[in-house]
Structures are given as C-alpha cells and as structure tokens.
C-alpha cells in the first residue's frame, strides 16, 4: 500500500476500538510512561490533546502536571505555515479552536520544539524502525526538520503515542523529509529505536 491507503486502513483499525478497551489503554499508557521514566527524566514536555479516535492523553497530561513537569501543547502557526509552536499548559487559560477544530491554549510562555526535552507525538501507524505515518499534514516533520541535520545534540526526545494495533510489521513507506521517532509508547509497553544515523532497526521492546 502507499501512504494514503495505509493511513485509511490504520484509521479504520483505530476507530474500531471499543470504549472499554480505550479506557484501559489510556491507563496502560500512563503506567508505562511512569515505568520507563518518561515523566520523571524530562522537565519540559511537549504533548498534545487527543483528537477523534486517537488514544487519550489526558491521564498522561494529568500525571505529568502532578509531578510538577512543565507541559506544552502544540499551536499552529498563524496563517498557513506548518511550523508548530508549543504553549505552556496552565490554569485559567483561554482556549480557542484552530482551523482543524482542535483546542489550543493561549499563553505568553511559548517554546520552539528544540527547547523541549521530550515530545509526545500523535501518529496513525508506526513500524519497527521508528518510521511514523501521521495525518498527512506534515506539521511535525516541518517543525522537526532541523533534527535531520544534527548528529550529536538532539532535542527533544521523540516519542510516538499509539494503540498497540497501530504497529505495522515490515517497513512503512517513508520519504527523505520524514523525521523518525526515538520511541513509541503504547498500552503494552515502550518501543525504543536506534538513532537514525545508524541502521534503522528495533532496539528493544520493553513490555508491561
């Protein structure tokens, strides 16, 4: 399949997950994030509000805030630009819907992706090499394009968030501008991948 066909198939697979399974998956997601130190090792955490059939990130966000971590939500650039900025999540903020109907918070504390320590990213599908299929807008790839030019210092640590059923055996189709993931967090565990300047292969899967 090409990217478009895979994206459609994976979205249908994700949408078929029942309500009870979704609740359990969200709990498992947070448990695994804690188990592997993702919410304690990093201070400035980029994270998103789940939209549509995506696995819920609310428990993950709440736990990070309880641990006194600074959480930042993505915001679309003004106009039609594809670079994301990240607004700190705090009490008493004003919320507005962006052009896709996704809520965004307003704040004076705004960061570029390179200032984050950890970035949780949405996805439609992923493989054992850290390749990711997103919604097709190219926002994260555009925002993180600078990482493809860095070999040593690389921030933030990129973690895709997904249901286990979104994992694909074999290699997903990908383009030169696609930015690979460092890890993927699911309700079953954490997949870690080798850096892309080495052979893109699954390093380990730490199951729950």
C-alpha positions as CSV (number, residue, x, y, z in Angstrom):
1,X,0.0,0.0,0.0
2,X,1.0,3.6,-0.4
3,X,0.9,6.1,2.4
4,X,-2.7,7.2,1.7
5,X,-4.1,3.7,1.6
6,X,-2.2,2.7,4.7
7,X,-3.4,5.8,6.5
8,X,-7.0,5.0,5.7
9,X,-6.7,1.3,6.7
10,X,-5.0,2.2,10.0
11,X,-7.5,4.9,10.9
12,X,-10.3,2.4,10.4
13,X,-8.5,-0.1,12.6
14,X,-8.1,2.5,15.3
15,X,-11.7,3.7,15.1
16,X,-12.9,0.1,15.7
17,X,-11.5,0.0,19.2
18,X,-14.3,-0.1,21.8
19,X,-14.9,2.3,24.7
20,X,-13.8,-0.1,27.5
21,X,-10.6,-1.0,25.7
22,X,-9.9,2.7,25.1
23,X,-10.2,3.4,28.9
24,X,-7.9,0.5,29.7
25,X,-5.4,1.5,27.1
26,X,-5.2,5.1,28.4
27,X,-4.4,3.7,31.9
28,X,-1.8,1.4,30.5
29,X,-0.2,4.2,28.5
30,X,0.3,6.3,31.7
31,X,1.6,3.3,33.6
32,X,4.2,2.5,31.0
33,X,5.3,6.2,30.8
34,X,5.9,6.1,34.5
35,X,7.6,2.7,34.5
36,X,10.1,3.8,31.9
37,X,10.8,7.2,33.5
38,X,9.4,9.4,30.7
39,X,7.6,11.7,33.2
40,X,10.4,11.9,35.7
41,X,13.5,12.1,33.5
42,X,12.4,15.1,31.5
43,X,11.3,18.6,32.7
44,X,9.8,20.3,29.6
45,X,7.4,18.0,28.0
46,X,5.6,18.7,24.7
47,X,2.3,16.8,24.5
48,X,-1.0,17.0,22.5
49,X,-4.7,16.7,23.3
50,X,-6.1,13.5,21.6
51,X,-8.5,14.2,18.8
52,X,-11.0,11.9,17.2
53,X,-10.2,8.2,17.7
54,X,-6.6,8.8,19.0
55,X,-5.7,7.2,22.3
56,X,-6.5,9.5,25.2
57,X,-3.6,11.6,26.6
58,X,-5.5,13.2,29.5
59,X,-4.2,10.8,32.1
60,X,-0.7,11.2,30.8
61,X,-1.0,15.0,31.0
62,X,-2.5,15.0,34.5
63,X,0.2,12.8,35.9
64,X,2.9,14.9,34.4
65,X,1.4,18.0,35.9
66,X,1.1,16.2,39.3
67,X,4.9,15.6,39.0
68,X,5.4,19.3,38.5
69,X,6.5,18.9,34.9
70,X,6.1,21.8,32.5
71,X,3.7,20.6,29.8
72,X,3.4,22.4,26.4
73,X,0.7,21.9,23.9
74,X,1.2,22.4,20.1
75,X,-0.1,25.5,18.4
76,X,-0.4,26.1,14.7
77,X,1.5,29.0,13.2
78,X,-0.6,32.0,12.1
79,X,-1.6,31.9,8.5
80,X,-0.9,28.7,6.6
81,X,2.6,27.9,7.9
82,X,3.4,24.4,9.0
83,X,5.7,25.1,11.9
84,X,4.3,24.2,15.3
85,X,5.0,26.2,18.5
86,X,4.3,24.9,22.0
87,X,2.3,26.8,24.6
88,X,2.7,26.0,28.3
89,X,-0.4,24.4,29.9
90,X,-1.5,26.4,33.0
91,X,-4.7,27.0,34.9
92,X,-7.1,29.8,33.9
93,X,-6.1,30.0,30.2
94,X,-8.2,31.0,27.3
95,X,-8.9,28.3,24.7
96,X,-9.6,28.6,21.0
97,X,-10.3,26.1,18.3
98,X,-7.7,26.1,15.5
99,X,-8.6,25.6,11.8
100,X,-8.9,21.8,12.3
101,X,-11.2,22.3,15.3
102,X,-8.6,21.2,17.9
103,X,-8.4,23.3,21.1
104,X,-5.3,25.5,21.6
105,X,-4.4,27.3,24.8
106,X,-3.2,30.9,24.8
107,X,-0.1,31.8,26.9
108,X,2.9,34.1,26.9
109,X,5.2,31.1,27.6
110,X,5.8,29.7,24.2
111,X,8.7,27.4,23.1
112,X,10.1,26.1,19.8
113,X,10.4,22.3,19.6
114,X,14.2,22.5,20.1
115,X,13.6,23.9,23.6
116,X,11.6,20.9,24.7
117,X,13.2,17.9,26.4
118,X,10.6,15.3,25.4
119,X,7.9,15.5,22.8
120,X,4.9,13.1,22.7
121,X,3.6,12.9,19.1
122,X,0.4,11.6,17.6
123,X,0.5,9.1,14.8
124,X,-1.7,6.8,12.6
125,X,0.9,4.0,12.3
126,X,4.5,3.0,13.1
127,X,6.9,0.3,12.3
128,X,9.9,-1.5,14.0
129,X,12.4,1.0,12.5
130,X,10.8,4.1,14.1
131,X,9.0,5.3,11.0
132,X,5.8,7.1,11.6
133,X,2.7,7.8,9.5
134,X,0.8,10.9,10.6
135,X,-2.3,12.5,9.4
136,X,-0.6,13.8,6.3
137,X,-0.3,17.5,7.1
138,X,3.4,17.5,7.6
139,X,3.3,19.7,10.6
140,X,5.6,17.7,12.9
141,X,8.1,16.8,10.1
142,X,8.3,20.5,9.2
143,X,8.7,21.6,12.8
144,X,11.4,18.9,13.5
145,X,13.3,19.2,10.2
146,X,16.3,20.6,12.0
147,X,16.9,17.2,13.6
148,X,17.9,15.7,10.3
149,X,20.9,18.0,10.3
150,X,22.1,17.1,13.8
151,X,24.3,14.1,14.7
152,X,25.2,14.8,18.3
153,X,22.9,17.2,20.3
154,X,19.3,16.2,19.5
155,X,16.4,17.6,21.4
156,X,13.7,16.8,22.1
157,X,13.4,13.0,22.6
158,X,10.6,12.0,20.2
159,X,8.0,9.5,21.5
160,X,5.1,8.5,19.3
161,X,1.8,7.6,21.2
162,X,-0.4,4.9,19.8
163,X,-2.6,1.9,20.4
164,X,-0.7,-1.4,20.0
165,X,-2.8,-2.2,17.0
166,X,-1.3,0.7,15.1
167,X,2.0,-1.1,14.9
168,X,2.9,-2.5,11.4
169,X,5.2,-5.4,10.6
170,X,7.7,-4.7,8.0
171,X,8.7,-1.2,6.9
172,X,6.3,1.7,6.4
173,X,6.7,3.8,3.2
174,X,8.6,7.0,4.1
175,X,10.1,10.0,2.4
176,X,13.5,11.7,2.9
177,X,11.9,14.5,4.9
178,X,10.1,12.2,7.4
179,X,11.6,12.6,10.8
180,X,11.9,9.2,12.6
181,X,10.9,8.5,16.2
182,X,13.2,7.7,19.1
183,X,10.5,5.5,20.7
184,X,6.8,4.7,20.7
185,X,4.6,4.4,23.8
186,X,1.6,2.1,23.7
187,X,-0.7,0.5,26.3
188,X,1.5,-2.6,26.2
189,X,5.0,-1.0,26.6
190,X,7.7,1.2,25.2
191,X,9.5,0.5,21.9
192,X,12.9,2.1,21.7
193,X,14.7,2.7,18.3
194,X,18.2,3.3,17.3
195,X,19.2,6.8,16.2
196,X,18.7,7.3,12.5
197,X,22.4,7.9,11.9
198,X,22.7,4.1,12.5
199,X,20.9,1.3,10.8
200,X,17.1,1.9,11.4
201,X,16.1,-1.2,13.4
202,X,14.1,-2.0,16.5
203,X,16.5,-1.8,19.5
204,X,14.2,-3.2,22.2
205,X,10.6,-3.6,23.2
206,X,10.1,-3.2,27.0
207,X,6.7,-4.7,27.5
208,X,4.5,-4.0,30.5
